[in-house]
Amino acid sequence: MIRASNTRAAEELERLQAEFCKGMAHPKRIQILRILKYGEKSVGELARLTGVSQANLSQHLALLRQFGLLRTRRDGSSVYYSIADRRIVEACDLVRACIAERLRKSQTVLAMAPWETHGSPKLGTRRK
């Protein structure tokens, strides 16, 4: 029997996971994590590598820090960012691999499909 407290805990965890995924749902945030996968970078380096302004980058970095994905190190006036939990890199790599596999499969199916290029009926019309 599932206890109500376990159900509430599971629902809260699911809500937090959904919020986390919503926070990750931006290509620049994923790009930042991919760049930091290879090592610590300063804000200036990240801005140059991502092609976004430092102001815009700061918003993305703040959200990633809020979710506990990044840690910072200060050296004089420079701030350096790095991945706080390597498991997020593994999770991103896994999702990317799944997407790449799905794309490969769909391209294979499309390449094998016997599509007509000329003389095919238009949608909603009948061939006589």
Secondary structure per residue as TSV (DSSP state, phi and psi in degrees):
chain	resnum	aa	ss	phi	psi
A	1	M	-	360.0	133.3
A	2	I	-	-86.5	128.6
A	3	R	-	-82.0	151.4
A	4	A	H	-60.6	-37.2
A	5	S	H	-66.0	-36.4
A	6	N	H	-66.9	-38.9
A	7	T	H	-64.4	-44.5
A	8	R	H	-64.0	-40.4
A	9	A	H	-64.3	-43.4
A	10	A	H	-63.6	-42.1
A	11	E	H	-64.6	-38.6
A	12	E	H	-66.5	-41.6
A	13	L	H	-63.0	-40.3
A	14	E	H	-64.9	-39.5
A	15	R	H	-63.3	-44.8
A	16	L	H	-64.8	-38.0
A	17	Q	H	-65.0	-40.5
A	18	A	H	-64.0	-41.2
A	19	E	H	-62.6	-42.1
A	20	F	H	-59.5	-48.7
A	21	C	H	-62.9	-38.0
A	22	K	H	-63.1	-40.1
A	23	G	H	-66.5	-30.2
A	24	M	H	-82.4	-10.2
A	25	A	-	-77.6	54.8
A	26	H	S	-146.5	127.6
A	27	P	H	-55.9	-35.1
A	28	K	H	-67.0	-35.4
A	29	R	H	-67.6	-39.4
A	30	I	H	-67.0	-39.5
A	31	Q	H	-62.4	-42.5
A	32	I	H	-59.0	-46.2
A	33	L	H	-63.5	-39.7
A	34	R	H	-63.0	-41.0
A	35	I	H	-66.3	-45.2
A	36	L	H	-71.9	-15.2
A	37	K	T	-55.1	-31.7
A	38	Y	T	-92.8	0.1
A	39	G	-	138.5	167.7
A	40	E	-	-60.2	142.6
A	41	K	E	-139.4	150.4
A	42	S	E	-80.4	165.5
A	43	V	H	-59.6	-42.4
A	44	G	H	-61.2	-43.1
A	45	E	H	-63.2	-43.9
A	46	L	H	-63.0	-40.6
A	47	A	H	-61.8	-43.4
A	48	R	H	-65.3	-44.4
A	49	L	H	-71.6	-30.2
A	50	T	H	-92.4	-20.6
A	51	G	T	77.6	19.7
A	52	V	-	-112.3	159.6
A	53	S	-	-67.6	156.9
A	54	Q	H	-63.5	-33.0
A	55	A	H	-64.7	-46.6
A	56	N	H	-66.9	-41.3
A	57	L	H	-60.5	-40.7
A	58	S	H	-59.4	-36.3
A	59	Q	H	-65.4	-44.4
A	60	H	H	-63.7	-44.4
A	61	L	H	-63.5	-39.1
A	62	A	H	-62.2	-42.1
A	63	L	H	-66.4	-42.6
A	64	L	H	-63.9	-36.4
A	65	R	H	-68.0	-40.1
A	66	Q	H	-57.9	-36.6
A	67	F	T	-83.3	1.0
A	68	G	T	77.5	19.8
A	69	L	-	-88.2	-24.3
A	70	L	E	-121.8	152.8
A	71	R	E	-124.8	158.4
A	72	T	E	-119.9	156.8
A	73	R	E	-140.2	131.2
A	74	R	E	-102.0	134.4
A	75	D	E	-134.0	97.9
A	76	G	T	66.8	-122.7
A	77	S	T	-94.4	-2.3
A	78	S	E	-94.2	143.3
A	79	V	E	-114.4	130.7
A	80	Y	E	-113.0	140.5
A	81	Y	E	-114.2	145.8
A	82	S	E	-147.5	166.8
A	83	I	E	-72.4	129.8
A	84	A	S	-83.5	-31.7
A	85	D	-	-138.5	110.3
A	86	R	H	-60.2	-19.7
A	87	R	H	-63.0	-28.8
A	88	I	H	-66.8	-34.8
A	89	V	H	-64.2	-43.8
A	90	E	H	-61.9	-41.6
A	91	A	H	-64.2	-44.0
A	92	C	H	-63.6	-41.3
A	93	D	H	-63.2	-39.8
A	94	L	H	-64.7	-45.8
A	95	V	H	-62.4	-43.6
A	96	R	H	-61.3	-41.6
A	97	A	H	-64.3	-40.9
A	98	C	H	-62.4	-43.3
A	99	I	H	-65.2	-44.1
A	100	A	H	-62.1	-41.1
A	101	E	H	-63.7	-43.4
A	102	R	H	-61.6	-40.8
A	103	L	H	-65.5	-42.2
A	104	R	H	-60.6	-43.7
A	105	K	H	-64.7	-43.1
A	106	S	H	-68.2	-35.0
A	107	Q	H	-67.3	-37.0
A	108	T	H	-64.2	-44.2
A	109	V	H	-62.9	-43.5
A	110	L	H	-63.9	-39.1
A	111	A	H	-67.2	-29.6
A	112	M	H	-87.1	-15.8
A	113	A	S	-69.6	135.0
A	114	P	-	-83.8	70.9
A	115	W	-	-75.6	139.4
A	116	E	-	-88.6	136.6
A	117	T	-	-100.1	-24.9
A	118	H	S	-129.8	145.0
A	119	G	S	76.6	11.1
A	120	S	-	-80.1	145.0
A	121	P	-	-68.1	150.2
A	122	K	-	-76.4	152.4
A	123	L	T	-58.4	136.2
A	124	G	T	85.3	1.9
A	125	T	-	-116.6	157.7
A	126	R	-	-105.4	144.4
A	127	R	-	-83.7	140.5
A	128	K	-	-97.4	360.0
